[in-house]
Amino acid sequence: MSNAISEVKHWKADLKSVANYYRGSARRMQSLKNLNPDALNFPRHHEVRFAEHLINLVKALVTNQPAMMQHWESISTSTDKKKQKTNAL
């Protein structure tokens, strides 16, 4: 039982980390909006009314997931190209 509770804590921490990654940068959030004009802003998560805030956070993550995958793919591709240029020098 305690193992299941610790997994939920890790899951919640991961959700909050992804939201903070995008909420912390106007450029990253704009990239999402460019990929999906209907992308939702990531709400802040508060421990008060835990379920309500968590549901809003999960809704934003699920809605934005396709655009986030495209964004991360573009970051990965650009990073690989930079590494190739660096190695060629």
Sine and cosine of phi, psi and omega as CSV:
sin_phi,cos_phi,sin_psi,cos_psi,sin_omega,cos_omega
0.00,0.00,-0.70,0.71,-0.01,-1.00
-0.92,0.40,-0.49,0.87,0.06,-1.00
-0.91,0.42,-0.64,0.77,0.03,-1.00
-0.91,0.42,-0.64,0.77,0.01,-1.00
-0.91,0.41,-0.65,0.76,0.01,-1.00
-0.92,0.39,-0.56,0.83,0.06,-1.00
-0.91,0.42,-0.63,0.78,0.04,-1.00
-0.90,0.43,-0.63,0.77,0.04,-1.00
-0.89,0.45,-0.66,0.75,0.04,-1.00
-0.91,0.41,-0.67,0.74,0.02,-1.00
-0.86,0.50,-0.72,0.69,-0.01,-1.00
-0.90,0.44,-0.66,0.75,0.02,-1.00
-0.89,0.45,-0.64,0.77,0.04,-1.00
-0.91,0.42,-0.68,0.74,0.04,-1.00
-0.86,0.51,-0.72,0.69,-0.01,-1.00
-0.90,0.43,-0.59,0.81,0.00,-1.00
-0.91,0.42,-0.68,0.73,0.02,-1.00
-0.90,0.44,-0.71,0.71,0.02,-1.00
-0.88,0.48,-0.68,0.73,0.01,-1.00
-0.91,0.42,-0.57,0.82,0.02,-1.00
-0.86,0.52,-0.72,0.70,-0.01,-1.00
-0.99,0.16,-0.65,0.76,-0.03,-1.00
-0.91,0.41,-0.45,0.89,-0.05,-1.00
-0.98,0.20,-0.08,1.00,-0.04,-1.00
-0.63,-0.78,0.87,-0.49,0.04,-1.00
-0.89,0.45,-0.55,0.83,0.00,-1.00
-0.91,0.41,-0.71,0.71,0.02,-1.00
-0.91,0.41,-0.64,0.77,0.02,-1.00
-0.91,0.40,-0.61,0.79,0.04,-1.00
-0.92,0.40,-0.58,0.81,0.07,-1.00
-0.87,0.50,-0.67,0.74,0.06,-1.00
-0.89,0.46,-0.70,0.71,-0.01,-1.00
-0.90,0.44,-0.56,0.83,0.04,-1.00
-0.93,0.37,-0.61,0.79,0.01,-1.00
-0.97,0.23,-0.54,0.84,0.00,-1.00
-0.57,-0.82,0.98,-0.18,-0.02,-1.00
-0.85,0.52,-0.35,0.93,0.00,-1.00
-1.00,-0.02,0.17,0.99,-0.02,-1.00
-0.86,0.50,0.65,-0.76,0.00,-1.00
-1.00,0.00,0.54,-0.84,0.14,-0.99
-0.95,0.31,0.54,-0.84,-0.01,-1.00
-0.99,0.11,0.86,-0.52,0.01,-1.00
-0.97,0.25,0.41,-0.91,0.12,-0.99
-0.96,0.27,0.56,-0.83,0.03,-1.00
-0.98,-0.19,0.78,-0.63,0.04,-1.00
-0.86,-0.51,0.54,-0.84,0.00,-1.00
-0.95,0.30,-0.37,0.93,0.07,-1.00
-0.96,0.27,0.68,-0.73,-0.08,-1.00
0.80,0.59,0.78,0.63,-0.09,-1.00
-0.70,0.71,-0.78,0.63,-0.11,-0.99
-0.90,0.44,-0.68,0.73,-0.03,-1.00
-0.88,0.48,-0.73,0.68,-0.01,-1.00
-0.93,0.36,-0.63,0.78,0.01,-1.00
-0.91,0.41,-0.65,0.76,0.04,-1.00
-0.89,0.46,-0.69,0.72,0.03,-1.00
-0.89,0.45,-0.63,0.77,0.02,-1.00
-0.91,0.40,-0.71,0.70,0.01,-1.00
-0.90,0.44,-0.65,0.76,0.02,-1.00
-0.86,0.50,-0.70,0.71,0.02,-1.00
-0.90,0.43,-0.67,0.74,0.00,-1.00
-0.91,0.42,-0.68,0.73,0.00,-1.00
-0.92,0.39,-0.68,0.73,0.01,-1.00
-0.90,0.44,-0.64,0.77,-0.07,-1.00
-1.00,0.04,-0.09,1.00,-0.12,-0.99
-0.83,0.56,-0.73,0.69,0.01,-1.00
-0.87,0.49,-0.67,0.74,0.01,-1.00
-0.93,0.38,-0.61,0.80,0.04,-1.00
-0.90,0.44,-0.65,0.76,0.02,-1.00
-0.88,0.47,-0.68,0.74,0.05,-1.00
-0.90,0.43,-0.68,0.74,0.00,-1.00
-0.88,0.48,-0.73,0.69,0.00,-1.00
-0.91,0.41,-0.58,0.81,0.05,-1.00
-0.90,0.44,-0.69,0.73,0.01,-1.00
-0.91,0.42,-0.60,0.80,0.05,-1.00
-0.91,0.42,-0.68,0.73,0.00,-1.00
-0.89,0.46,-0.69,0.72,0.00,-1.00
-0.91,0.42,-0.69,0.72,-0.01,-1.00
-0.92,0.38,-0.58,0.82,0.05,-1.00
-0.91,0.41,-0.67,0.75,0.04,-1.00
-0.88,0.47,-0.65,0.76,0.01,-1.00
-0.91,0.41,-0.64,0.77,0.03,-1.00
-0.90,0.43,-0.64,0.77,0.03,-1.00
-0.90,0.43,-0.64,0.77,0.01,-1.00
-0.90,0.43,-0.67,0.75,0.03,-1.00
-0.90,0.45,-0.68,0.73,0.00,-1.00
-0.90,0.44,-0.68,0.73,0.01,-1.00
-0.93,0.37,-0.48,0.88,0.00,-1.00
-0.95,0.32,-0.45,0.89,-0.01,-1.00
-0.96,0.26,0.00,0.00,0.00,0.00
